[in-house]
Amino acid sequence: QTLTVTLPPGPVFVNGDAARLEQVMSNLLSNATKYTPRGGTVTVSVRADDGQVITTISDTGRGIADAALERIFHLFAQEGDADAARSGLGIGLALARAVVDAHGGAIRASSAGEGRGSEFTVILPEVEMDGAGMQRAAPATCTGQRILIVDDSADSADSMAELLIVLGHDARPAYTGPRALEMLREFTPD
């Protein structure tokens, strides 16, 4: 695959959690490379425009059906990947949207159709280096719950806990029934 990167001439800044924003970009790049065949192209473009930092990740891969462009951001949504070894848990894009929303931004997907590549755009408020211009997202209506996730798949439990933490909850994973019962007494989830 060929990777093409276009960056602005000077630095641009957003006010955010670097680890979470890195997770968003990593997920989008991983998807682009996973669904682009050998010899294809992945393009990353970052620009500042009218008080926003706009990052676009596009590919020449399998594309996305029009009907699925919004659905792919729903939790556990997967779009007909015939190769189960290549598909994930359906959490990555839902987590990406939650993180970007929490930073006062937006994320969207577009595609010319199946077999014609896809494009994901992340828009975040640009700030001065001191962060004074940051626009805060409105607080979620349901936050602060203590949630215990019980799943024998550590990846699934950990991903779900991460998503719930980003959404403002205190979430903890347990990978076995006995451990869940211990945590139930210690943690007293809602």
N, CA and C atoms as a LAMMPS dump frame, in Angstrom:
ITEM: TIMESTEP
0
ITEM: NUMBER OF ATOMS
570
ITEM: BOX BOUNDS ff ff ff
-5.0000000000000000e+02 5.0000000000000000e+02
-5.0000000000000000e+02 5.0000000000000000e+02
-5.0000000000000000e+02 5.0000000000000000e+02
ITEM: ATOMS id mol type element x y z
1 1 1 N 0.834 -1.187 0
2 1 2 C 0 0 0
3 1 3 C 0.872 1.241 0
4 2 1 N 0.323 2.297 -0.543
5 2 2 C 0.995 3.588 -0.554
6 2 3 C 0.31 4.495 0.453
7 3 1 N 1.101 5.169 1.281
8 3 2 C 0.567 6.129 2.249
9 3 3 C 0.99 7.518 1.81
10 4 1 N 0.012 8.415 1.659
11 4 2 C 0.268 9.806 1.295
12 4 3 C -0.2 10.682 2.447
13 5 1 N 0.649 11.614 2.887
14 5 2 C 0.315 12.49 4.012
15 5 3 C 0.482 13.94 3.585
16 6 1 N -0.541 14.762 3.859
17 6 2 C -0.485 16.2 3.594
18 6 3 C -0.766 16.926 4.898
19 7 1 N 0.185 17.759 5.327
20 7 2 C 0.053 18.494 6.585
21 7 3 C 0.056 19.988 6.311
22 8 1 N -0.508 20.79 7.227
23 8 2 C -0.478 22.245 7.046
24 8 3 C 0.962 22.752 7.179
25 9 1 N 1.242 23.936 6.655
26 9 2 C 2.618 24.452 6.705
27 9 3 C 3.14 24.694 8.118
28 10 1 N 2.255 25.043 9.042
29 10 2 C 2.664 25.28 10.426
30 10 3 C 1.841 24.425 11.365
31 11 1 N 2.189 24.445 12.657
32 11 2 C 1.447 23.624 13.616
33 11 3 C 0.024 24.139 13.827
34 12 1 N -0.883 23.205 14.079
35 12 2 C -2.257 23.524 14.464
36 12 3 C -2.519 22.797 15.779
37 13 1 N -3.426 23.358 16.588
38 13 2 C -3.635 22.811 17.921
39 13 3 C -5.113 22.54 18.195
40 14 1 N -5.353 21.47 18.924
41 14 2 C -6.67 21.173 19.477
42 14 3 C -6.464 20.93 20.961
43 15 1 N -7.483 21.153 21.752
44 15 2 C -7.404 20.901 23.182
45 15 3 C -8.058 19.55 23.433
46 16 1 N -7.251 18.552 23.785
47 16 2 C -7.848 17.248 23.957
48 16 3 C -6.958 16.269 24.67
49 17 1 N -7.508 15.115 24.895
50 17 2 C -6.807 14 25.502
51 17 3 C -6.009 13.315 24.399
52 18 1 N -4.703 13.5 24.412
53 18 2 C -3.852 12.993 23.338
54 18 3 C -3.988 11.48 23.154
55 19 1 N -4.077 10.734 24.248
56 19 2 C -4.171 9.276 24.135
57 19 3 C -5.473 8.867 23.45
58 20 1 N -6.579 9.526 23.802
59 20 2 C -7.869 9.18 23.197
60 20 3 C -7.926 9.593 21.724
61 21 1 N -7.39 10.775 21.413
62 21 2 C -7.391 11.212 20.01
63 21 3 C -6.459 10.342 19.173
64 22 1 N -5.365 9.905 19.769
65 22 2 C -4.479 8.962 19.075
66 22 3 C -5.22 7.657 18.8
67 23 1 N -6.029 7.215 19.75
68 23 2 C -6.815 5.996 19.591
69 23 3 C -7.79 6.138 18.419
70 24 1 N -8.41 7.299 18.282
71 24 2 C -9.33 7.55 17.167
72 24 3 C -8.583 7.449 15.837
73 25 1 N -7.464 8.181 15.732
74 25 2 C -6.718 8.193 14.468
75 25 3 C -6.147 6.811 14.153
76 26 1 N -5.672 6.124 15.173
77 26 2 C -5.14 4.777 14.979
78 26 3 C -6.214 3.836 14.46
79 27 1 N -7.424 3.942 15.012
80 27 2 C -8.532 3.099 14.563
81 27 3 C -8.876 3.383 13.103
82 28 1 N -8.946 4.659 12.741
83 28 2 C -9.298 5.017 11.367
84 28 3 C -8.218 4.565 10.381
85 29 1 N -6.949 4.738 10.754
86 29 2 C -5.854 4.279 9.885
87 29 3 C -5.825 2.76 9.773
88 30 1 N -6.068 2.095 10.89
89 30 2 C -6.089 0.635 10.886
90 30 3 C -7.184 0.115 9.963
91 31 1 N -8.381 0.71 10.057
92 31 2 C -9.481 0.304 9.175
93 31 3 C -9.132 0.566 7.711
94 32 1 N -8.537 1.717 7.443
95 32 2 C -8.195 2.055 6.051
96 32 3 C -7.225 1.037 5.467
97 33 1 N -6.22 0.654 6.246
98 33 2 C -5.252 -0.318 5.72
99 33 3 C -5.838 -1.72 5.676
100 34 1 N -6.707 -2.05 6.638
101 34 2 C -7.293 -3.389 6.679
102 34 3 C -8.205 -3.635 5.482
103 35 1 N -8.936 -2.609 5.052
104 35 2 C -9.92 -2.794 3.991
105 35 3 C -9.452 -2.28 2.624
106 36 1 N -8.165 -1.963 2.523
107 36 2 C -7.591 -1.558 1.242
108 36 3 C -6.683 -2.675 0.759
109 37 1 N -6.894 -3.154 -0.452
110 37 2 C -6.08 -4.275 -0.942
111 37 3 C -4.639 -3.87 -1.222
112 38 1 N -3.813 -4.857 -1.355
113 38 2 C -2.404 -4.671 -1.723
114 38 3 C -2.346 -3.799 -2.983
115 39 1 N -1.456 -2.807 -2.981
116 39 2 C -1.333 -1.902 -4.12
117 39 3 C -2.237 -0.683 -4.027
118 40 1 N -3.129 -0.644 -3.037
119 40 2 C -4.036 0.489 -2.875
120 40 3 C -3.349 1.658 -2.188
121 41 1 N -4.117 2.734 -1.992
122 41 2 C -3.565 3.962 -1.411
123 41 3 C -4.394 4.405 -0.214
124 42 1 N -3.704 4.831 0.84
125 42 2 C -4.32 5.451 2.007
126 42 3 C -3.777 6.876 2.067
127 43 1 N -4.674 7.841 2.198
128 43 2 C -4.275 9.247 2.207
129 43 3 C -4.721 9.895 3.509
130 44 1 N -3.8 10.62 4.149
131 44 2 C -4.1 11.371 5.365
132 44 3 C -3.851 12.84 5.07
133 45 1 N -4.847 13.658 5.401
134 45 2 C -4.731 15.09 5.151
135 45 3 C -5.18 15.834 6.402
136 46 1 N -4.374 16.81 6.828
137 46 2 C -4.727 17.644 7.974
138 46 3 C -4.667 19.091 7.514
139 47 1 N -5.725 19.852 7.845
140 47 2 C -5.741 21.269 7.487
141 47 3 C -6.527 22.053 8.526
142 48 1 N -6.226 23.326 8.627
143 48 2 C -6.985 24.227 9.493
144 48 3 C -7.873 25.073 8.592
145 49 1 N -9.149 25.198 8.99
146 49 2 C -10.087 25.952 8.183
147 49 3 C -11.163 26.549 9.08
148 50 1 N -11.236 27.875 9.121
149 50 2 C -12.296 28.584 9.829
150 50 3 C -12.457 28.124 11.279
151 51 1 N -11.337 28.057 12.005
152 51 2 C -11.39 27.703 13.421
153 51 3 C -11.531 26.224 13.709
154 52 1 N -11.318 25.389 12.698
155 52 2 C -11.421 23.949 12.89
156 52 3 C -10.184 23.259 12.331
157 53 1 N -9.807 22.159 12.978
158 53 2 C -8.752 21.295 12.446
159 53 3 C -9.464 20.099 11.825
160 54 1 N -9.251 19.926 10.533
161 54 2 C -9.959 18.896 9.78
162 54 3 C -8.955 17.84 9.331
163 55 1 N -9.158 16.62 9.809
164 55 2 C -8.301 15.488 9.451
165 55 3 C -9.133 14.522 8.614
166 56 1 N -8.62 14.207 7.441
167 56 2 C -9.318 13.295 6.538
168 56 3 C -8.439 12.092 6.266
169 57 1 N -9.008 10.918 6.437
170 57 2 C -8.312 9.665 6.122
171 57 3 C -9.152 8.971 5.056
172 58 1 N -8.57 8.819 3.876
173 58 2 C -9.303 8.185 2.78
174 58 3 C -8.499 7.008 2.244
175 59 1 N -9.199 6.109 1.561
176 59 2 C -8.533 4.926 1.019
177 59 3 C -9.163 4.536 -0.307
178 60 1 N -8.505 3.638 -0.996
179 60 2 C -9.006 3.116 -2.276
180 60 3 C -9.508 1.69 -2.092
181 61 1 N -10 1.406 -0.912
182 61 2 C -10.419 0.053 -0.546
183 61 3 C -11.826 -0.306 -0.949
184 62 1 N -12.422 -1.183 -0.162
185 62 2 C -13.691 -1.809 -0.529
186 62 3 C -14.892 -0.889 -0.467
187 63 1 N -14.773 0.265 0.154
188 63 2 C -15.873 1.215 0.203
189 63 3 C -16.962 0.808 1.18
190 64 1 N -17.988 1.646 1.242
191 64 2 C -19.094 1.445 2.177
192 64 3 C -20.393 1.703 1.432
193 65 1 N -21.338 0.813 1.584
194 65 2 C -22.65 1.004 0.975
195 65 3 C -23.311 2.245 1.571
196 66 1 N -24.023 2.991 0.755
197 66 2 C -24.672 4.224 1.181
198 66 3 C -25.524 4.033 2.432
199 67 1 N -26.282 2.949 2.482
200 67 2 C -27.183 2.695 3.601
201 67 3 C -26.435 2.467 4.912
202 68 1 N -25.156 2.148 4.849
203 68 2 C -24.385 1.817 6.05
204 68 3 C -23.576 2.99 6.588
205 69 1 N -23.524 4.116 5.898
206 69 2 C -22.63 5.213 6.283
207 69 3 C -22.876 5.742 7.69
208 70 1 N -24.096 5.74 8.166
209 70 2 C -24.362 6.173 9.537
210 70 3 C -24.349 4.976 10.487
211 71 1 N -24.836 3.857 10.03
212 71 2 C -24.936 2.654 10.867
213 71 3 C -23.573 2.172 11.366
214 72 1 N -22.508 2.392 10.604
215 72 2 C -21.183 1.902 11.02
216 72 3 C -20.692 2.533 12.312
217 73 1 N -21.292 3.652 12.722
218 73 2 C -20.899 4.308 13.965
219 73 3 C -21.68 3.775 15.168
220 74 1 N -22.607 2.852 14.941
221 74 2 C -23.373 2.278 16.044
222 74 3 C -22.579 1.161 16.703
223 75 1 N -22.749 1.022 18
224 75 2 C -22.044 0.015 18.775
225 75 3 C -22.327 -1.385 18.232
226 76 1 N -21.299 -2.161 18.038
227 76 2 C -21.323 -3.544 17.553
228 76 3 C -21.735 -3.676 16.085
229 77 1 N -21.805 -2.575 15.361
230 77 2 C -22.171 -2.643 13.943
231 77 3 C -20.978 -3.124 13.131
232 78 1 N -21.24 -4.062 12.237
233 78 2 C -20.231 -4.551 11.307
234 78 3 C -20.917 -4.694 9.965
235 79 1 N -20.205 -4.352 8.917
236 79 2 C -20.816 -4.374 7.599
237 79 3 C -20.333 -5.547 6.782
238 80 1 N -20.978 -6.687 6.935
239 80 2 C -20.829 -7.846 6.068
240 80 3 C -19.433 -8.247 5.69
241 81 1 N -18.522 -8.298 6.626
242 81 2 C -17.164 -8.748 6.331
243 81 3 C -17.16 -10.265 6.235
244 82 1 N -16.98 -10.773 5.035
245 82 2 C -17.005 -12.227 4.826
246 82 3 C -15.817 -12.907 5.483
247 83 1 N -14.748 -12.184 5.696
248 83 2 C -13.55 -12.738 6.315
249 83 3 C -13.577 -12.401 7.803
250 84 1 N -14.126 -13.291 8.603
251 84 2 C -14.304 -13.021 10.042
252 84 3 C -12.991 -12.718 10.74
253 85 1 N -11.889 -13.259 10.257
254 85 2 C -10.599 -13.007 10.896
255 85 3 C -10.191 -11.548 10.755
256 86 1 N -10.72 -10.857 9.758
257 86 2 C -10.357 -9.465 9.528
258 86 3 C -11.312 -8.499 10.208
259 87 1 N -12.459 -8.976 10.677
260 87 2 C -13.424 -8.057 11.275
261 87 3 C -13.136 -7.907 12.761
262 88 1 N -13.589 -6.775 13.31
263 88 2 C -13.37 -6.524 14.726
264 88 3 C -14.631 -6.776 15.518
265 89 1 N -14.726 -6.105 16.658
266 89 2 C -15.866 -6.29 17.544
267 89 3 C -17.008 -5.332 17.228
268 90 1 N -16.785 -4.367 16.337
269 90 2 C -17.817 -3.386 16.046
270 90 3 C -17.888 -2.295 17.106
271 91 1 N -16.773 -2.04 17.757
272 91 2 C -16.72 -1.036 18.821
273 91 3 C -15.908 0.183 18.391
274 92 1 N -14.94 0 17.513
275 92 2 C -13.98 1.046 17.165
276 92 3 C -14.58 2.35 16.693
277 93 1 N -15.503 2.307 15.741
278 93 2 C -16.071 3.55 15.22
279 93 3 C -17.043 4.187 16.207
280 94 1 N -17.742 3.377 17.003
281 94 2 C -18.614 3.938 18.046
282 94 3 C -17.765 4.651 19.092
283 95 1 N -16.653 4.05 19.453
284 95 2 C -15.733 4.67 20.406
285 95 3 C -15.13 5.945 19.812
286 96 1 N -14.746 5.888 18.538
287 96 2 C -14.181 7.067 17.87
288 96 3 C -15.177 8.224 17.904
289 97 1 N -16.437 7.931 17.586
290 97 2 C -17.455 9.001 17.597
291 97 3 C -17.625 9.561 19.007
292 98 1 N -17.667 8.701 20.016
293 98 2 C -17.838 9.168 21.399
294 98 3 C -16.677 10.067 21.817
295 99 1 N -15.463 9.683 21.461
296 99 2 C -14.278 10.479 21.817
297 99 3 C -14.318 11.836 21.111
298 100 1 N -14.579 11.827 19.826
299 100 2 C -14.602 13.078 19.061
300 100 3 C -15.731 13.976 19.562
301 101 1 N -16.906 13.419 19.813
302 101 2 C -18.02 14.209 20.358
303 101 3 C -17.643 14.824 21.703
304 102 1 N -16.965 14.051 22.552
305 102 2 C -16.56 14.543 23.869
306 102 3 C -15.571 15.696 23.769
307 103 1 N -14.892 15.814 22.632
308 103 2 C -13.937 16.901 22.4
309 103 3 C -14.587 18.075 21.662
310 104 1 N -15.913 18.066 21.543
311 104 2 C -16.607 19.16 20.872
312 104 3 C -16.496 19.108 19.364
313 105 1 N -16.175 17.951 18.826
314 105 2 C -15.992 17.814 17.384
315 105 3 C -17.042 16.948 16.734
316 106 1 N -16.722 16.516 15.519
317 106 2 C -17.636 15.671 14.751
318 106 3 C -16.815 14.711 13.9
319 107 1 N -17.395 13.571 13.584
320 107 2 C -16.757 12.601 12.695
321 107 3 C -17.815 12.146 11.706
322 108 1 N -17.408 12.004 10.449
323 108 2 C -18.358 11.537 9.436
324 108 3 C -17.646 10.638 8.443
325 109 1 N -18.439 9.819 7.796
326 109 2 C -17.919 8.895 6.781
327 109 3 C -18.594 9.189 5.457
328 110 1 N -17.844 8.961 4.373
329 110 2 C -18.429 9.059 3.04
330 110 3 C -17.762 8.018 2.153
331 111 1 N -18.459 7.651 1.094
332 111 2 C -17.935 6.665 0.155
333 111 3 C -18.692 6.804 -1.156
334 112 1 N -18.001 6.583 -2.244
335 112 2 C -18.649 6.597 -3.557
336 112 3 C -19.386 5.287 -3.798
337 113 1 N -19.301 4.361 -2.851
338 113 2 C -20.001 3.092 -2.957
339 113 3 C -19.065 1.918 -2.795
340 114 1 N -19.639 0.736 -2.782
341 114 2 C -18.848 -0.475 -2.586
342 114 3 C -17.801 -0.619 -3.68
343 115 1 N -16.593 -0.951 -3.253
344 115 2 C -15.478 -1.12 -4.183
345 115 3 C -14.831 0.179 -4.621
346 116 1 N -15.276 1.322 -4.04
347 116 2 C -14.777 2.615 -4.501
348 116 3 C -14.127 3.443 -3.396
349 117 1 N -13.662 2.783 -2.35
350 117 2 C -12.956 3.479 -1.28
351 117 3 C -13.882 4.176 -0.306
352 118 1 N -13.271 4.707 0.76
353 118 2 C -14.04 5.423 1.771
354 118 3 C -13.224 6.591 2.297
355 119 1 N -13.921 7.491 2.977
356 119 2 C -13.262 8.668 3.547
357 119 3 C -13.882 8.958 4.902
358 120 1 N -13.038 9.134 5.904
359 120 2 C -13.48 9.501 7.243
360 120 3 C -12.892 10.868 7.562
361 121 1 N -13.755 11.773 8.05
362 121 2 C -13.335 13.13 8.359
363 121 3 C -13.585 13.399 9.835
364 122 1 N -12.539 13.844 10.527
365 122 2 C -12.626 14.217 11.941
366 122 3 C -12.445 15.728 12.009
367 123 1 N -13.413 16.406 12.61
368 123 2 C -13.371 17.862 12.728
369 123 3 C -13.329 18.207 14.211
370 124 1 N -12.283 18.932 14.602
371 124 2 C -12.116 19.34 16.002
372 124 3 C -11.914 20.848 16.062
373 125 1 N -12.373 21.507 17.131
374 125 2 C -12.161 22.943 17.256
375 125 3 C -10.671 23.269 17.37
376 126 1 N -10.229 24.224 16.569
377 126 2 C -8.837 24.677 16.659
378 126 3 C -8.725 25.641 17.83
379 127 1 N -7.618 25.58 18.544
380 127 2 C -7.4 26.471 19.684
381 127 3 C -6.031 27.112 19.581
382 128 1 N -5.904 28.221 20.298
383 128 2 C -4.59 28.815 20.468
384 128 3 C -3.795 27.874 21.361
385 129 1 N -2.517 28.021 21.396
386 129 2 C -1.696 27.076 22.133
387 129 3 C -2.089 26.955 23.6
388 130 1 N -2.651 28.022 24.199
389 130 2 C -3.046 27.939 25.608
390 130 3 C -4.402 27.258 25.802
391 131 1 N -5.1 26.945 24.725
392 131 2 C -6.369 26.24 24.814
393 131 3 C -7.561 27.111 25.145
394 132 1 N -7.38 28.428 25.133
395 132 2 C -8.447 29.334 25.559
396 132 3 C -9.699 29.252 24.689
397 133 1 N -9.566 28.896 23.438
398 133 2 C -10.714 28.896 22.543
399 133 3 C -11.508 27.604 22.519
400 134 1 N -11.24 26.673 23.409
401 134 2 C -11.891 25.366 23.379
402 134 3 C -13.383 25.479 23.621
403 135 1 N -14.17 24.905 22.715
404 135 2 C -15.607 24.809 22.916
405 135 3 C -15.88 23.455 23.548
406 136 1 N -16.555 23.449 24.656
407 136 2 C -16.832 22.204 25.374
408 136 3 C -18.114 21.563 24.865
409 137 1 N -18.1 20.253 24.793
410 137 2 C -19.306 19.518 24.418
411 137 3 C -20.306 19.591 25.567
412 138 1 N -21.582 19.553 25.238
413 138 2 C -22.614 19.543 26.278
414 138 3 C -22.506 18.237 27.055
415 139 1 N -22.683 18.277 28.373
416 139 2 C -22.573 17.044 29.145
417 139 3 C -23.668 16.048 28.751
418 140 1 N -23.325 14.796 28.807
419 140 2 C -24.301 13.75 28.487
420 140 3 C -25.363 13.711 29.57
421 141 1 N -26.551 13.266 29.211
422 141 2 C -27.643 13.242 30.175
423 141 3 C -27.522 12.091 31.161
424 142 1 N -26.84 11.02 30.788
425 142 2 C -26.698 9.865 31.667
426 142 3 C -25.206 9.607 31.872
427 143 1 N -24.673 10.087 32.975
428 143 2 C -23.259 9.866 33.271
429 143 3 C -23.11 9.492 34.732
430 144 1 N -21.914 9.091 35.082
431 144 2 C -21.602 8.829 36.473
432 144 3 C -22.103 7.509 37.029
433 145 1 N -22.525 6.594 36.188
434 145 2 C -22.971 5.29 36.659
435 145 3 C -21.766 4.383 36.902
436 146 1 N -21.868 3.528 37.882
437 146 2 C -20.849 2.499 38.116
438 146 3 C -21.314 1.256 37.358
439 147 1 N -20.51 0.811 36.396
440 147 2 C -20.922 -0.287 35.516
441 147 3 C -19.876 -1.39 35.542
442 148 1 N -20.337 -2.607 35.749
443 148 2 C -19.47 -3.783 35.73
444 148 3 C -19.72 -4.533 34.427
445 149 1 N -18.675 -4.739 33.644
446 149 2 C -18.778 -5.484 32.388
447 149 3 C -18.217 -6.872 32.641
448 150 1 N -19 -7.906 32.349
449 150 2 C -18.561 -9.285 32.543
450 150 3 C -18.529 -9.957 31.18
451 151 1 N -17.329 -10.361 30.76
452 151 2 C -17.169 -11.005 29.454
453 151 3 C -15.884 -11.811 29.496
454 152 1 N -15.931 -13.046 29.004
455 152 2 C -14.717 -13.861 29.006
456 152 3 C -13.74 -13.438 27.914
457 153 1 N -14.142 -12.541 27.036
458 153 2 C -13.238 -11.965 26.048
459 153 3 C -12.664 -10.676 26.639
460 154 1 N -11.408 -10.72 27.029
461 154 2 C -10.776 -9.548 27.655
462 154 3 C -10.804 -8.343 26.719
463 155 1 N -10.56 -8.557 25.425
464 155 2 C -10.576 -7.443 24.467
465 155 3 C -11.941 -6.774 24.433
466 156 1 N -12.98 -7.58 24.387
467 156 2 C -14.34 -7.04 24.338
468 156 3 C -14.673 -6.289 25.62
469 157 1 N -14.374 -6.885 26.769
470 157 2 C -14.672 -6.245 28.052
471 157 3 C -13.883 -4.951 28.22
472 158 1 N -12.608 -4.981 27.873
473 158 2 C -11.775 -3.782 27.998
474 158 3 C -12.254 -2.669 27.067
475 159 1 N -12.609 -3.025 25.83
476 159 2 C -13.092 -2.02 24.87
477 159 3 C -14.393 -1.392 25.354
478 160 1 N -15.292 -2.215 25.855
479 160 2 C -16.565 -1.689 26.353
480 160 3 C -16.326 -0.779 27.558
481 161 1 N -15.427 -1.177 28.452
482 161 2 C -15.115 -0.333 29.61
483 161 3 C -14.553 1.014 29.149
484 162 1 N -13.648 0.985 28.171
485 162 2 C -13.07 2.233 27.642
486 162 3 C -14.156 3.14 27.087
487 163 1 N -15.072 2.565 26.305
488 163 2 C -16.159 3.355 25.723
489 163 3 C -17.004 3.987 26.82
490 164 1 N -17.371 3.218 27.83
491 164 2 C -18.2 3.742 28.906
492 164 3 C -17.474 4.801 29.731
493 165 1 N -16.175 4.651 29.912
494 165 2 C -15.382 5.66 30.63
495 165 3 C -15.391 6.967 29.853
496 166 1 N -15.196 6.884 28.531
497 166 2 C -15.233 8.076 27.687
498 166 3 C -16.595 8.764 27.79
499 167 1 N -17.649 7.979 27.957
500 167 2 C -18.999 8.53 28.06
501 167 3 C -19.32 9.043 29.469
502 168 1 N -18.35 8.981 30.386
503 168 2 C -18.52 9.573 31.71
504 168 3 C -18.911 8.634 32.823
505 169 1 N -18.735 7.344 32.634
506 169 2 C -19.087 6.369 33.657
507 169 3 C -17.831 5.798 34.315
508 170 1 N -18.015 5.162 35.457
509 170 2 C -16.953 4.411 36.109
510 170 3 C -17.199 2.95 35.747
511 171 1 N -16.469 2.452 34.764
512 171 2 C -16.696 1.098 34.26
513 171 3 C -15.482 0.229 34.522
514 172 1 N -15.749 -1.006 34.923
515 172 2 C -14.659 -1.944 35.205
516 172 3 C -14.98 -3.306 34.597
517 173 1 N -13.973 -3.942 34.001
518 173 2 C -14.208 -5.257 33.393
519 173 3 C -13.884 -6.407 34.345
520 174 1 N -14.601 -7.507 34.174
521 174 2 C -14.299 -8.769 34.853
522 174 3 C -14.363 -9.851 33.787
523 175 1 N -13.407 -10.779 33.825
524 175 2 C -13.287 -11.765 32.748
525 175 3 C -13.792 -13.16 33.14
526 176 1 N -14.138 -13.34 34.409
527 176 2 C -14.656 -14.641 34.859
528 176 3 C -15.833 -14.406 35.802
529 177 1 N -16.678 -15.416 35.94
530 177 2 C -17.812 -15.327 36.851
531 177 3 C -17.395 -15.106 38.293
532 178 1 N -16.438 -15.908 38.802
533 178 2 C -16.011 -15.692 40.192
534 178 3 C -15.452 -14.286 40.439
535 179 1 N -14.663 -13.772 39.482
536 179 2 C -14.116 -12.417 39.657
537 179 3 C -15.245 -11.385 39.619
538 180 1 N -16.239 -11.601 38.773
539 180 2 C -17.378 -10.685 38.703
540 180 3 C -18.117 -10.649 40.035
541 181 1 N -18.275 -11.811 40.677
542 181 2 C -18.956 -11.85 41.973
543 181 3 C -18.157 -11.114 43.045
544 182 1 N -16.826 -11.253 43.013
545 182 2 C -15.975 -10.504 43.951
546 182 3 C -16.14 -9.007 43.729
547 183 1 N -16.07 -8.599 42.459
548 183 2 C -16.16 -7.175 42.127
549 183 3 C -17.541 -6.611 42.451
550 184 1 N -18.557 -7.436 42.338
551 184 2 C -19.906 -7.023 42.654
552 184 3 C -19.982 -6.522 44.097
553 185 1 N -19.342 -7.257 44.997
554 185 2 C -19.332 -6.874 46.41
555 185 3 C -18.433 -5.655 46.664
556 186 1 N -17.264 -5.623 46.02
557 186 2 C -16.304 -4.535 46.239
558 186 3 C -16.726 -3.232 45.571
559 187 1 N -17.184 -3.317 44.343
560 187 2 C -17.426 -2.169 43.484
561 187 3 C -18.865 -1.659 43.574
562 188 1 N -19.787 -2.501 43.927
563 188 2 C -21.234 -2.209 43.987
564 188 3 C -21.699 -1.384 42.779
565 189 1 N -21.729 -2.007 41.609
566 189 2 C -22.138 -1.263 40.406
567 189 3 C -23.63 -0.907 40.438
568 190 1 N -23.96 0.12 39.668
569 190 2 C -25.369 0.524 39.543
570 190 3 C -26.146 -0.471 38.712
